[in-house]
């Protein structure tokens, strides 16, 4: 009998939850975008690069900036196809032009499009429909994944509806705008650590976004750490986002943050070894219950350990060669 792989047996015929690179690095100026792409070429596709049309474009020069962004997507420095773009928000007059210009001019479709300043589910749905319509009109073969920024009262109130939109793959928390939207009722200490993890309203927002994401198989992406000198602060922010709030991805705004975030979200070697041993034994038992050490395991725990191995691959961690059959491959590389 052929050895069945986890994706075939653990998810009741549905696709496994999305796994994305664990770091989303933002860049807005031409200089910073070029540096970000060079860093990605060096480190590999363990992080995404988001080219920013919203905050990156000067007022009145939105078209020029969108054209610049389009020229970098699919270009010689976009080696892995993991370059996305943040367009303007629904209430900005240029968001449709961002989409038209980028999809028409880029050598290939962006890895994803990030939609900021979402306030209503209907607005997000209209943006999704417009992007899908342009994708079909231009003959782009596959739907373009969308990532939504949850940074307004309206977005948080409708976060479960937003997570359910069909082309959405990730929800991101926009901490700064969220705090500012409270008109001083939340102190500015909540825009940085440790306050961002302690203030009740901010904690609530983080937890709601993570819960909605996981309920619909989306990736919850944690807000940026504003610390750009002390990387221990960034590492601690990433660890708290991962362990206390259930986030599996995090923003970066400085190149030095990227390897720190990737390392923080990567499974430990001992966790990889345990997951490998349990899943290989389960595969050998045709995915029936097994005993590993003094603990019984079944498909519920198998799904957990499969997520460990998938996240390990996404962070560039080496897997034991014997795990190759779990991925339906002759090699784990």
C-alpha positions in Angstrom: 0.0 0.0 0.0 1.3 3.5 -0.9 2.4 5.6 2.0 -0.2 8.4 2.4 1.2 11.9 3.1 -0.3 14.2 5.8 -2.0 16.6 3.4 -4.1 13.6 2.1 -5.4 12.3 5.4 -5.3 14.9 8.1 -7.6 17.7 6.8 -10.8 15.8 5.8 -10.3 16.6 2.1 -9.8 20.4 2.7 -6.5 22.2 2.0 -4.2 22.5 4.9 -4.0 26.0 6.5 -1.8 28.4 4.6 1.8 28.7 5.6 3.6 31.9 4.6 7.2 33.1 5.2 7.2 34.2 8.8 8.5 37.8 8.2 6.9 40.5 6.1 9.4 43.2 5.4 8.1 46.6 4.3 9.9 49.1 2.1 8.7 52.2 0.5 11.5 54.2 -1.2 13.4 53.0 -4.3 16.6 52.7 -2.3 15.0 50.7 0.5 13.1 48.5 -1.9 16.3 47.6 -3.8 18.1 46.9 -0.6 15.2 44.7 0.6 15.3 42.6 -2.6 19.1 42.2 -2.4 18.7 41.0 1.2 16.0 38.5 0.1 18.3 37.2 -2.7 21.0 36.7 0.0 18.8 35.0 2.7 16.4 33.2 0.5 12.6 33.1 0.5 12.3 32.9 4.3 10.8 36.4 4.3 8.5 38.4 2.0 9.1 41.9 0.7 6.2 44.2 0.6 6.6 47.2 -1.7 4.6 50.0 -0.3 2.4 52.3 -2.4 0.4 53.6 0.5 3.0 55.3 2.7 5.8 55.1 0.1 4.3 57.3 -2.5 4.6 61.1 -2.3 1.3 63.0 -2.6 0.6 63.7 -6.2 3.2 61.2 -7.4 1.1 58.0 -6.8 1.2 56.9 -10.5 5.0 57.3 -10.7 5.5 55.3 -7.5 3.1 52.5 -8.7 5.0 52.3 -11.9 8.3 52.0 -10.0 6.8 49.2 -7.8 5.6 47.4 -10.9 9.1 47.5 -12.5 10.5 45.6 -9.5 7.9 42.8 -9.4 9.1 39.9 -11.5 12.3 41.7 -12.3 15.8 40.3 -12.1 16.0 40.9 -8.4 12.7 39.2 -7.6 14.2 35.7 -7.6 11.7 33.8 -5.6 8.3 35.2 -6.5 7.8 36.4 -2.9 7.3 40.1 -3.5 4.0 41.7 -2.7 2.6 45.2 -2.7 0.5 47.4 -0.4 -1.9 49.6 -2.3 -3.8 52.7 -1.1 -6.9 52.2 1.0 -10.5 52.1 -0.1 -11.1 55.8 0.6 -8.1 56.9 -1.4 -8.9 57.9 -5.0 -5.8 56.1 -6.4 -6.3 52.5 -5.2 -7.9 51.3 -8.4 -5.1 52.9 -10.4 -2.6 51.2 -8.2 -4.1 47.8 -9.1 -4.4 48.6 -12.8 -0.9 50.0 -13.2 0.8 47.2 -11.2 -1.0 44.2 -12.7 -0.6 45.6 -16.3 3.1 46.6 -16.0 4.7 44.0 -13.7 6.4 41.0 -15.3 4.3 38.7 -13.2 1.6 39.1 -10.6 2.6 40.1 -7.1 2.8 37.4 -4.5 0.0 39.2 -2.7 -1.7 42.5 -2.4 -2.2 44.2 1.0 -5.3 46.2 1.6 -4.9 48.9 4.3 -7.4 51.0 6.2 -10.3 48.5 5.9 -13.4 49.9 7.7 -16.3 47.8 6.3 -16.6 44.3 5.0 -18.4 45.6 1.9 -15.4 47.8 1.1 -13.0 45.0 1.4 -15.3 42.8 -0.7 -15.4 45.5 -3.4 -11.6 45.7 -3.5 -11.4 41.9 -3.7 -13.8 41.8 -6.6 -12.1 44.6 -8.5 -8.7 42.9 -8.2 -10.2 39.6 -9.3 -11.8 41.3 -12.2 -8.6 42.9 -13.3 -6.8 39.6 -12.9 -9.3 37.9 -15.2 -9.2 40.7 -17.7 -5.4 40.6 -18.0 -5.4 36.8 -18.3 -3.4 36.2 -15.0 -3.8 32.5 -14.4 -4.3 32.3 -10.7 -6.2 34.5 -8.2 -4.0 36.9 -6.3 -3.9 36.4 -2.6 -5.0 39.3 -0.5 -3.7 40.4 2.9 -5.9 42.7 5.0 -4.7 45.3 7.5 -6.8 45.4 10.6 -6.2 48.9 12.1 -9.6 50.6 12.4 -12.6 50.1 14.7 -14.7 48.9 11.8 -12.2 46.3 10.7 -11.9 44.9 14.2 -15.6 44.7 14.7 -15.9 42.7 11.4 -12.7 40.7 11.7 -14.3 37.3 11.4 -16.3 38.4 8.3 -13.1 39.8 6.7 -11.2 36.6 7.4 -13.9 34.6 5.6 -13.5 36.5 2.3 -12.5 33.9 -0.2 -9.2 35.3 -1.6 -7.8 36.5 1.8 -4.7 34.7 3.0 -3.6 36.8 6.0 -4.8 39.4 8.5 -2.2 41.9 9.8 -2.5 44.1 12.9 -1.8 47.8 12.3 -0.8 48.8 15.8 0.0 52.4 15.3 -3.2 53.4 13.5 -5.3 51.3 15.9 -3.9 53.1 18.9 -4.2 56.5 17.2 -7.8 55.8 16.3 -8.6 56.0 20.1 -7.9 59.7 20.2 -5.6 59.6 23.1 -7.6 57.1 25.2 -4.8 54.6 24.8 -1.4 56.0 25.8 1.4 56.1 23.3 3.3 53.5 25.5 1.0 51.0 23.9 2.7 51.6 20.5 5.8 49.9 21.8 6.9 47.2 24.2 6.0 46.2 26.8 2.9 48.3 26.7 1.7 46.9 23.4 1.3 43.5 25.1 -0.2 44.8 28.3 -2.9 47.3 27.4 -6.3 45.5 27.5 -7.7 47.1 24.4 -4.6 46.3 22.4 -4.5 42.8 23.8 -8.1 42.3 22.8 -7.4 43.4 19.2 -4.4 41.1 18.9 -6.4 38.2 20.2 -9.4 38.8 18.0 -7.3 39.0 14.9 -5.4 35.8 15.7 -8.7 34.0 16.5 -10.4 35.1 13.3 -7.3 34.1 11.3 -7.1 30.6 12.7 -10.8 30.1 12.5 -10.6 30.5 8.7 -7.2 29.1 8.0 -5.6 32.5 7.4 -2.2 33.6 8.6 -2.2 36.1 11.5 0.6 38.7 11.0 1.8 40.7 14.0 2.6 44.3 13.9 6.1 45.8 13.6 8.5 46.3 16.5 9.6 50.0 16.4 13.0 49.1 18.0 15.7 49.2 15.4 18.9 49.1 17.5 18.3 46.5 20.3 17.5 43.3 18.5 16.8 41.6 21.9 13.7 43.7 22.1 12.6 42.6 18.6 13.3 38.9 19.5 11.2 39.2 22.6 8.4 40.9 20.7 8.4 38.1 18.2 8.4 35.4 20.9 5.5 37.0 22.8 3.5 37.4 19.6 4.1 33.7 18.8 3.7 32.2 22.3 1.1 34.4 23.9 -1.1 35.6 21.0 -0.8 32.8 18.4 0.8 34.8 15.6 2.8 32.9 12.9 4.1 35.9 11.0 5.4 39.4 11.8 6.3 42.7 10.1 9.7 44.1 9.8 10.7 47.7 9.0 14.5 47.4 9.3 16.8 44.8 7.6 18.4 43.9 10.9 15.0 42.8 12.2 14.5 40.2 9.5 16.9 37.4 10.6 15.8 38.0 14.2 12.1 37.5 13.4 12.8 34.5 11.2 14.8 32.8 14.0 12.1 33.6 16.6 9.4 31.9 14.6 11.4 28.9 13.5 10.7 25.7 15.4 13.5 24.5 17.7 15.6 21.5 16.6 14.2 19.3 19.4 10.6 20.2 18.3 11.5 19.3 14.7 13.0 16.0 15.8 9.9 15.1 17.9 7.5 16.0 15.1 9.5 14.0 12.6 9.6 10.9 14.7 5.9 11.0 15.5 4.7 11.7 12.0 7.0 9.0 10.5 5.6 6.5 13.0 2.1 7.6 12.2 2.7 7.2 8.4 4.0 3.7 9.1 0.8 3.0 10.9 -1.3 4.3 8.0 -2.3 7.3 10.3 -3.9 5.2 13.0 -3.2 5.9 16.7 0.3 5.3 17.9 2.3 5.4 21.1 5.4 7.6 21.1 7.4 7.2 24.4 4.7 7.2 27.1 2.2 9.3 25.1 -0.6 8.3 22.8 -1.1 10.2 19.6 -3.8 10.4 16.9 -4.8 12.6 14.0 -5.4 15.6 16.3 -1.8 15.7 17.4 -0.6 14.7 14.0 -2.0 17.9 12.6 -0.1 19.9 15.2 3.2 18.2 14.5 2.7 18.5 10.7 2.4 22.3 11.3 5.8 22.2 13.0 7.5 20.7 10.0 5.7 23.0 7.6 6.8 26.0 9.6 10.3 24.7 9.8 10.5 24.5 6.0 9.1 28.0 5.7 11.9 29.3 7.9 14.7 27.5 6.0 15.4 25.0 8.8 16.9 21.7 7.6 14.7 18.7 8.1 15.9 15.2 8.7 16.3 13.4 5.3 14.0 10.6 6.4 11.0 13.1 6.5 11.0 13.3 2.7 8.2 10.8 2.3 6.0 13.0 4.5 6.2 15.6 1.7 5.7 13.0 -1.1 9.3 13.6 -2.2 12.5 11.6 -2.6 14.4 14.3 -0.7 13.5 16.7 2.0 15.2 19.6 0.3 
